[in-house]
Amino acid sequence: MKKKIHIGFVIIVVTALQWGKIVYAHEAVIAKELVPPAVDQIDQKIKSEALKTLKGAIQKLLDMDYYKAEMQYSVFYNNTTNFTQPSESTPGTIIKRKDNFLQTEEGNVTLLNKNYQIHIREKTKLIVVMERREQKIPGLDFNVDSLSKVVTDVRSIPNGFQIDIEKGELSKIDIELDEHGFIKKWRNYYRDKKDFGDGAIRVVLEVFYKNIEQDINVSSEYFSELQYVSIDPKTKEISGVGKFKNYTVINQLPKK
């Protein structure tokens, strides 16, 4: 049975139907309320260096008004050491133009422009449209300070660090950087085994960033909602367009 896990930049976007309403939760992998481990368990110098490097890599992206990158999403099952042959792998892209953001992964789309947030899920043939709630870009609001409270160990790996986490959904993460200090690879090691119907297995997700184009003048057309949906300006009724015309639309725009 084919297994599927879809992952965002750093955080995972979870879609759930509860009491007839759609709920989008950007699921932080680190809980702020966790009790920090004992100080003497960790090499504080390595920990400080790793977290400073991670914060700097995220800040690099925050400081760039324009960028485009290719991504490779890979999933490894029952394999936590050899990352050369993924169980599944799909391409994707991320594009940023100031406060506009577009992320694609297989048939899934996340679009943020001036007015709207649009999430498209190919597997469920679902489009969710809502007002743009805030100007933060997904993943770039990752809280390194909260992470520092739950780190139990840090070790060097080629071109980066491996960080052990005390509690929560993830047991550890790997961060690898390129020669310019940008994040090249990010791996999430899930603490608990996942059961997709064939028995419980270990799961590691990896995102590989490549061909990062910096400070390019990205066309505003990338971020137009019109390539996905049609929105009536008066009634706010929404329908999918093109290949999305038969998708179910969840309209979360405020009614006039």
Short mmCIF file of the C-alpha atoms (twelve columns), coordinates in Angstrom:
data_MODEL
# 
_entry.id   MODEL 
# 
loop_
_atom_site.group_PDB 
_atom_site.id 
_atom_site.type_symbol 
_atom_site.label_atom_id 
_atom_site.label_alt_id 
_atom_site.label_comp_id 
_atom_site.label_asym_id 
_atom_site.label_seq_id 
_atom_site.Cartn_x 
_atom_site.Cartn_y 
_atom_site.Cartn_z 
_atom_site.pdbx_PDB_model_num 
ATOM 1   C CA . MET A 1   0.000   0.000  0.000   1 
ATOM 2   C CA . LYS A 2   1.395   3.367  -0.992  1 
ATOM 3   C CA . LYS A 3   1.874   5.742  1.903   1 
ATOM 4   C CA . LYS A 4   1.713   9.509  1.710   1 
ATOM 5   C CA . ILE A 5   2.949   12.206 4.000   1 
ATOM 6   C CA . HIS A 6   2.923   15.792 2.756   1 
ATOM 7   C CA . ILE A 7   5.237   18.258 4.421   1 
ATOM 8   C CA . GLY A 8   5.710   21.976 4.330   1 
ATOM 9   C CA . PHE A 9   8.876   23.983 4.714   1 
ATOM 10  C CA . VAL A 10  9.396   23.331 8.402   1 
ATOM 11  C CA . ILE A 11  5.922   22.937 9.738   1 
ATOM 12  C CA . ILE A 12  3.237   20.511 8.663   1 
ATOM 13  C CA . VAL A 13  -0.120  21.721 7.406   1 
ATOM 14  C CA . VAL A 14  -2.865  19.485 8.766   1 
ATOM 15  C CA . THR A 15  -6.378  19.529 7.352   1 
ATOM 16  C CA . ALA A 16  -9.241  18.220 9.487   1 
ATOM 17  C CA . LEU A 17  -13.025 18.170 9.297   1 
ATOM 18  C CA . GLN A 18  -14.604 18.801 12.677  1 
ATOM 19  C CA . TRP A 19  -18.325 19.384 13.280  1 
ATOM 20  C CA . GLY A 20  -18.791 20.199 9.597   1 
ATOM 21  C CA . LYS A 21  -16.142 22.928 9.600   1 
ATOM 22  C CA . ILE A 22  -12.720 22.894 8.009   1 
ATOM 23  C CA . VAL A 23  -9.855  23.473 10.386  1 
ATOM 24  C CA . TYR A 24  -6.351  24.357 9.256   1 
ATOM 25  C CA . ALA A 25  -3.720  23.931 11.934  1 
ATOM 26  C CA . HIS A 26  -0.094  24.838 11.367  1 
ATOM 27  C CA . GLU A 27  1.228   22.220 13.726  1 
ATOM 28  C CA . ALA A 28  4.335   23.438 15.563  1 
ATOM 29  C CA . VAL A 29  6.587   20.483 16.218  1 
ATOM 30  C CA . ILE A 30  7.921   22.012 19.422  1 
ATOM 31  C CA . ALA A 31  5.549   22.682 22.331  1 
ATOM 32  C CA . LYS A 32  6.368   25.829 24.258  1 
ATOM 33  C CA . GLU A 33  5.281   24.404 27.608  1 
ATOM 34  C CA . LEU A 34  7.758   21.521 27.687  1 
ATOM 35  C CA . VAL A 35  10.106  21.326 30.638  1 
ATOM 36  C CA . PRO A 36  13.738  21.924 29.574  1 
ATOM 37  C CA . PRO A 37  16.328  19.186 30.190  1 
ATOM 38  C CA . ALA A 38  19.117  19.481 32.734  1 
ATOM 39  C CA . VAL A 39  21.828  21.930 31.638  1 
ATOM 40  C CA . ASP A 40  24.728  19.566 32.267  1 
ATOM 41  C CA . GLN A 41  23.369  17.029 29.729  1 
ATOM 42  C CA . ILE A 42  24.380  19.166 26.750  1 
ATOM 43  C CA . ASP A 43  27.566  20.674 25.390  1 
ATOM 44  C CA . GLN A 44  26.359  24.249 25.700  1 
ATOM 45  C CA . LYS A 45  28.932  25.601 23.226  1 
ATOM 46  C CA . ILE A 46  27.804  23.246 20.443  1 
ATOM 47  C CA . LYS A 47  24.141  23.875 21.288  1 
ATOM 48  C CA . SER A 48  24.628  27.642 21.148  1 
ATOM 49  C CA . GLU A 49  26.508  27.408 17.849  1 
ATOM 50  C CA . ALA A 50  23.854  25.166 16.281  1 
ATOM 51  C CA . LEU A 51  20.905  27.348 17.304  1 
ATOM 52  C CA . LYS A 52  22.700  30.523 16.280  1 
ATOM 53  C CA . THR A 53  23.466  29.001 12.881  1 
ATOM 54  C CA . LEU A 54  19.855  27.872 12.450  1 
ATOM 55  C CA . LYS A 55  18.479  31.285 13.392  1 
ATOM 56  C CA . GLY A 56  20.907  32.929 10.985  1 
ATOM 57  C CA . ALA A 57  19.861  30.637 8.123   1 
ATOM 58  C CA . ILE A 58  16.181  31.459 8.676   1 
ATOM 59  C CA . GLN A 59  16.983  35.168 8.929   1 
ATOM 60  C CA . LYS A 60  18.716  35.015 5.535   1 
ATOM 61  C CA . LEU A 61  15.420  34.035 3.927   1 
ATOM 62  C CA . LEU A 62  13.472  36.623 5.922   1 
ATOM 63  C CA . ASP A 63  15.826  39.345 4.675   1 
ATOM 64  C CA . MET A 64  15.302  38.428 1.017   1 
ATOM 65  C CA . ASP A 65  12.361  40.124 -0.709  1 
ATOM 66  C CA . TYR A 66  12.550  37.797 -3.707  1 
ATOM 67  C CA . TYR A 67  13.679  34.218 -4.095  1 
ATOM 68  C CA . LYS A 68  12.816  31.004 -5.855  1 
ATOM 69  C CA . ALA A 69  13.973  27.486 -5.013  1 
ATOM 70  C CA . GLU A 70  13.408  23.958 -6.198  1 
ATOM 71  C CA . MET A 71  12.673  21.401 -3.503  1 
ATOM 72  C CA . GLN A 72  12.697  17.631 -3.241  1 
ATOM 73  C CA . TYR A 73  10.419  16.059 -0.630  1 
ATOM 74  C CA . SER A 74  11.547  12.573 0.386   1 
ATOM 75  C CA . VAL A 75  10.115  10.048 2.830   1 
ATOM 76  C CA . PHE A 76  12.139  7.218  4.352   1 
ATOM 77  C CA . TYR A 77  10.453  4.227  5.990   1 
ATOM 78  C CA . ASN A 78  12.282  2.124  8.603   1 
ATOM 79  C CA . ASN A 79  15.477  3.891  7.596   1 
ATOM 80  C CA . THR A 80  17.014  6.443  9.930   1 
ATOM 81  C CA . THR A 81  20.645  6.338  8.807   1 
ATOM 82  C CA . ASN A 82  20.945  5.982  5.011   1 
ATOM 83  C CA . PHE A 83  19.295  8.804  3.088   1 
ATOM 84  C CA . THR A 84  20.396  7.979  -0.446  1 
ATOM 85  C CA . GLN A 85  17.349  5.921  -1.473  1 
ATOM 86  C CA . PRO A 86  14.006  7.345  -0.298  1 
ATOM 87  C CA . SER A 87  10.869  5.234  -0.163  1 
ATOM 88  C CA . GLU A 88  9.018   8.075  -1.902  1 
ATOM 89  C CA . SER A 89  10.173  11.333 -3.427  1 
ATOM 90  C CA . THR A 90  8.321   14.220 -5.090  1 
ATOM 91  C CA . PRO A 91  9.498   17.605 -6.444  1 
ATOM 92  C CA . GLY A 92  8.220   20.984 -5.413  1 
ATOM 93  C CA . THR A 93  8.965   24.704 -5.510  1 
ATOM 94  C CA . ILE A 94  8.803   27.713 -3.227  1 
ATOM 95  C CA . ILE A 95  8.616   31.277 -4.511  1 
ATOM 96  C CA . LYS A 96  8.594   34.456 -2.419  1 
ATOM 97  C CA . ARG A 97  7.915   38.011 -3.562  1 
ATOM 98  C CA . LYS A 98  7.912   40.265 -0.523  1 
ATOM 99  C CA . ASP A 99  4.775   39.197 1.411   1 
ATOM 100 C CA . ASN A 100 3.542   36.893 -1.372  1 
ATOM 101 C CA . PHE A 101 4.321   33.192 -1.154  1 
ATOM 102 C CA . LEU A 102 3.720   30.136 -3.319  1 
ATOM 103 C CA . GLN A 103 4.584   26.551 -2.432  1 
ATOM 104 C CA . THR A 104 3.861   23.503 -4.565  1 
ATOM 105 C CA . GLU A 105 4.396   19.841 -3.754  1 
ATOM 106 C CA . GLU A 106 3.116   17.283 -6.202  1 
ATOM 107 C CA . GLY A 107 -0.532  18.358 -6.712  1 
ATOM 108 C CA . ASN A 108 -0.729  20.399 -3.518  1 
ATOM 109 C CA . VAL A 109 -0.585  24.191 -3.509  1 
ATOM 110 C CA . THR A 110 -0.289  26.829 -0.789  1 
ATOM 111 C CA . LEU A 111 -0.738  30.403 -2.018  1 
ATOM 112 C CA . LEU A 112 -0.577  33.590 0.015   1 
ATOM 113 C CA . ASN A 113 -1.125  36.939 -1.673  1 
ATOM 114 C CA . LYS A 114 -2.313  40.349 -0.517  1 
ATOM 115 C CA . ASN A 115 -5.943  39.301 -0.064  1 
ATOM 116 C CA . TYR A 116 -6.173  35.523 0.209   1 
ATOM 117 C CA . GLN A 117 -4.793  32.304 1.601   1 
ATOM 118 C CA . ILE A 118 -5.526  29.371 -0.674  1 
ATOM 119 C CA . HIS A 119 -4.769  25.727 0.124   1 
ATOM 120 C CA . ILE A 120 -5.294  23.038 -2.511  1 
ATOM 121 C CA . ARG A 121 -5.057  19.310 -1.802  1 
ATOM 122 C CA . GLU A 122 -5.020  17.058 -4.844  1 
ATOM 123 C CA . LYS A 123 -5.748  13.783 -3.035  1 
ATOM 124 C CA . THR A 124 -9.010  15.029 -1.534  1 
ATOM 125 C CA . LYS A 125 -9.845  17.362 -4.456  1 
ATOM 126 C CA . LEU A 126 -10.291 20.181 -1.978  1 
ATOM 127 C CA . ILE A 127 -9.738  23.952 -2.164  1 
ATOM 128 C CA . VAL A 128 -9.884  26.110 0.955   1 
ATOM 129 C CA . VAL A 129 -10.041 29.884 0.519   1 
ATOM 130 C CA . MET A 130 -9.795  32.385 3.370   1 
ATOM 131 C CA . GLU A 131 -8.741  35.961 3.947   1 
ATOM 132 C CA . ARG A 132 -5.033  36.556 4.393   1 
ATOM 133 C CA . ARG A 133 -4.750  36.463 8.155   1 
ATOM 134 C CA . GLU A 134 -1.218  37.677 8.711   1 
ATOM 135 C CA . GLN A 135 1.856   38.563 6.713   1 
ATOM 136 C CA . LYS A 136 4.078   35.816 8.115   1 
ATOM 137 C CA . ILE A 137 5.468   33.350 5.604   1 
ATOM 138 C CA . PRO A 138 4.936   29.635 6.475   1 
ATOM 139 C CA . GLY A 139 7.996   28.097 8.092   1 
ATOM 140 C CA . LEU A 140 9.893   31.354 8.466   1 
ATOM 141 C CA . ASP A 141 8.158   32.046 11.785  1 
ATOM 142 C CA . PHE A 142 9.854   28.957 13.260  1 
ATOM 143 C CA . ASN A 143 10.672  29.729 16.888  1 
ATOM 144 C CA . VAL A 144 14.296  28.827 17.542  1 
ATOM 145 C CA . ASP A 145 14.082  30.168 21.108  1 
ATOM 146 C CA . SER A 146 11.295  27.674 21.909  1 
ATOM 147 C CA . LEU A 147 13.356  24.891 20.359  1 
ATOM 148 C CA . SER A 148 16.303  25.729 22.617  1 
ATOM 149 C CA . LYS A 149 14.208  24.887 25.714  1 
ATOM 150 C CA . VAL A 150 13.633  21.258 24.690  1 
ATOM 151 C CA . VAL A 151 17.002  20.304 23.205  1 
ATOM 152 C CA . THR A 152 18.588  17.302 24.927  1 
ATOM 153 C CA . ASP A 153 21.670  16.912 22.740  1 
ATOM 154 C CA . VAL A 154 23.402  18.453 19.731  1 
ATOM 155 C CA . ARG A 155 26.051  16.824 17.562  1 
ATOM 156 C CA . SER A 156 27.888  17.880 14.450  1 
ATOM 157 C CA . ILE A 157 27.122  16.169 11.133  1 
ATOM 158 C CA . PRO A 158 28.612  16.969 7.718   1 
ATOM 159 C CA . ASN A 159 27.704  20.576 6.859   1 
ATOM 160 C CA . GLY A 160 25.446  20.987 9.859   1 
ATOM 161 C CA . PHE A 161 23.971  19.691 13.090  1 
ATOM 162 C CA . GLN A 162 21.702  16.988 14.468  1 
ATOM 163 C CA . ILE A 163 19.459  18.176 17.308  1 
ATOM 164 C CA . ASP A 164 17.763  15.787 19.760  1 
ATOM 165 C CA . ILE A 165 14.405  16.903 21.138  1 
ATOM 166 C CA . GLU A 166 13.080  15.890 24.541  1 
ATOM 167 C CA . LYS A 167 9.342   15.611 23.821  1 
ATOM 168 C CA . GLY A 168 6.795   16.203 21.117  1 
ATOM 169 C CA . GLU A 169 6.066   14.802 17.680  1 
ATOM 170 C CA . LEU A 170 9.715   14.772 16.614  1 
ATOM 171 C CA . SER A 171 12.600  13.016 18.344  1 
ATOM 172 C CA . LYS A 172 15.287  14.899 16.408  1 
ATOM 173 C CA . ILE A 173 15.983  17.064 13.392  1 
ATOM 174 C CA . ASP A 174 18.938  17.371 11.023  1 
ATOM 175 C CA . ILE A 175 19.973  20.716 9.536   1 
ATOM 176 C CA . GLU A 176 22.501  20.874 6.690   1 
ATOM 177 C CA . LEU A 177 23.682  24.171 5.192   1 
ATOM 178 C CA . ASP A 178 25.244  25.090 1.863   1 
ATOM 179 C CA . GLU A 179 28.418  27.128 1.402   1 
ATOM 180 C CA . HIS A 180 26.420  30.378 1.600   1 
ATOM 181 C CA . GLY A 181 24.750  29.543 4.898   1 
ATOM 182 C CA . PHE A 182 21.348  28.685 3.426   1 
ATOM 183 C CA . ILE A 183 19.439  25.617 4.602   1 
ATOM 184 C CA . LYS A 184 20.176  22.799 2.153   1 
ATOM 185 C CA . LYS A 185 18.505  19.850 3.876   1 
ATOM 186 C CA . TRP A 186 16.063  19.550 6.771   1 
ATOM 187 C CA . ARG A 187 15.080  16.150 8.176   1 
ATOM 188 C CA . ASN A 188 12.300  15.415 10.658  1 
ATOM 189 C CA . TYR A 189 12.582  12.153 12.645  1 
ATOM 190 C CA . TYR A 190 9.160   11.182 13.970  1 
ATOM 191 C CA . ARG A 191 9.209   9.936  17.534  1 
ATOM 192 C CA . ASP A 192 6.357   7.449  17.238  1 
ATOM 193 C CA . LYS A 193 5.992   4.829  14.543  1 
ATOM 194 C CA . LYS A 194 3.315   5.422  11.892  1 
ATOM 195 C CA . ASP A 195 0.858   2.763  10.764  1 
ATOM 196 C CA . PHE A 196 -0.431  3.195  7.200   1 
ATOM 197 C CA . GLY A 197 -2.173  -0.165 7.172   1 
ATOM 198 C CA . ASP A 198 0.821   -2.475 6.762   1 
ATOM 199 C CA . GLY A 199 2.125   -2.274 10.329  1 
ATOM 200 C CA . ALA A 200 3.915   0.401  12.345  1 
ATOM 201 C CA . ILE A 201 7.109   1.803  10.796  1 
ATOM 202 C CA . ARG A 202 9.672   4.486  11.520  1 
ATOM 203 C CA . VAL A 203 9.335   7.609  9.383   1 
ATOM 204 C CA . VAL A 204 11.842  10.300 8.444   1 
ATOM 205 C CA . LEU A 205 10.899  13.227 6.189   1 
ATOM 206 C CA . GLU A 206 13.521  15.195 4.299   1 
ATOM 207 C CA . VAL A 207 13.288  18.454 2.380   1 
ATOM 208 C CA . PHE A 208 16.185  19.209 0.022   1 
ATOM 209 C CA . TYR A 209 16.478  22.806 -1.207  1 
ATOM 210 C CA . LYS A 210 18.376  23.361 -4.455  1 
ATOM 211 C CA . ASN A 211 18.888  25.940 -7.177  1 
ATOM 212 C CA . ILE A 212 18.056  28.858 -4.914  1 
ATOM 213 C CA . GLU A 213 17.753  32.007 -7.019  1 
ATOM 214 C CA . GLN A 214 18.249  35.092 -4.885  1 
ATOM 215 C CA . ASP A 215 16.776  38.551 -5.287  1 
ATOM 216 C CA . ILE A 216 15.213  37.817 -8.655  1 
ATOM 217 C CA . ASN A 217 12.285  39.906 -9.857  1 
ATOM 218 C CA . VAL A 218 9.555   37.281 -9.550  1 
ATOM 219 C CA . SER A 219 6.454   38.031 -11.613 1 
ATOM 220 C CA . SER A 220 3.323   38.910 -9.652  1 
ATOM 221 C CA . GLU A 221 1.397   36.486 -11.897 1 
ATOM 222 C CA . TYR A 222 2.760   33.584 -9.824  1 
ATOM 223 C CA . PHE A 223 0.631   34.776 -6.910  1 
ATOM 224 C CA . SER A 224 -2.690  35.424 -8.627  1 
ATOM 225 C CA . GLU A 225 -5.637  33.472 -7.228  1 
ATOM 226 C CA . LEU A 226 -7.240  33.540 -10.698 1 
ATOM 227 C CA . GLN A 227 -5.202  30.566 -11.862 1 
ATOM 228 C CA . TYR A 228 -6.969  28.441 -9.229  1 
ATOM 229 C CA . VAL A 229 -10.369 29.964 -8.424  1 
ATOM 230 C CA . SER A 230 -12.979 32.482 -9.522  1 
ATOM 231 C CA . ILE A 231 -14.329 34.732 -6.737  1 
ATOM 232 C CA . ASP A 232 -17.471 36.785 -7.292  1 
ATOM 233 C CA . PRO A 233 -16.653 40.310 -6.025  1 
ATOM 234 C CA . LYS A 234 -20.215 40.899 -4.787  1 
ATOM 235 C CA . THR A 235 -21.403 37.577 -3.375  1 
ATOM 236 C CA . LYS A 236 -17.949 36.126 -2.604  1 
ATOM 237 C CA . GLU A 237 -19.061 32.839 -4.147  1 
ATOM 238 C CA . ILE A 238 -16.075 30.741 -5.234  1 
ATOM 239 C CA . SER A 239 -15.576 28.071 -7.852  1 
ATOM 240 C CA . GLY A 240 -12.495 26.247 -9.081  1 
ATOM 241 C CA . VAL A 241 -11.190 26.998 -12.572 1 
ATOM 242 C CA . GLY A 242 -9.272  24.988 -15.150 1 
ATOM 243 C CA . LYS A 243 -8.140  21.628 -13.801 1 
ATOM 244 C CA . PHE A 244 -9.559  22.602 -10.407 1 
ATOM 245 C CA . LYS A 245 -13.135 23.197 -11.614 1 
ATOM 246 C CA . ASN A 246 -14.422 19.927 -10.135 1 
ATOM 247 C CA . TYR A 247 -12.732 20.414 -6.769  1 
ATOM 248 C CA . THR A 248 -14.845 20.949 -3.653  1 
ATOM 249 C CA . VAL A 249 -14.457 24.523 -2.403  1 
ATOM 250 C CA . ILE A 250 -14.512 25.408 1.283   1 
ATOM 251 C CA . ASN A 251 -15.292 29.119 1.368   1 
ATOM 252 C CA . GLN A 252 -14.085 30.798 4.557   1 
ATOM 253 C CA . LEU A 253 -14.349 34.354 3.295   1 
ATOM 254 C CA . PRO A 254 -16.487 36.626 5.474   1 
ATOM 255 C CA . LYS A 255 -19.971 37.178 4.109   1 
ATOM 256 C CA . LYS A 256 -21.022 40.718 3.284   1 
# 
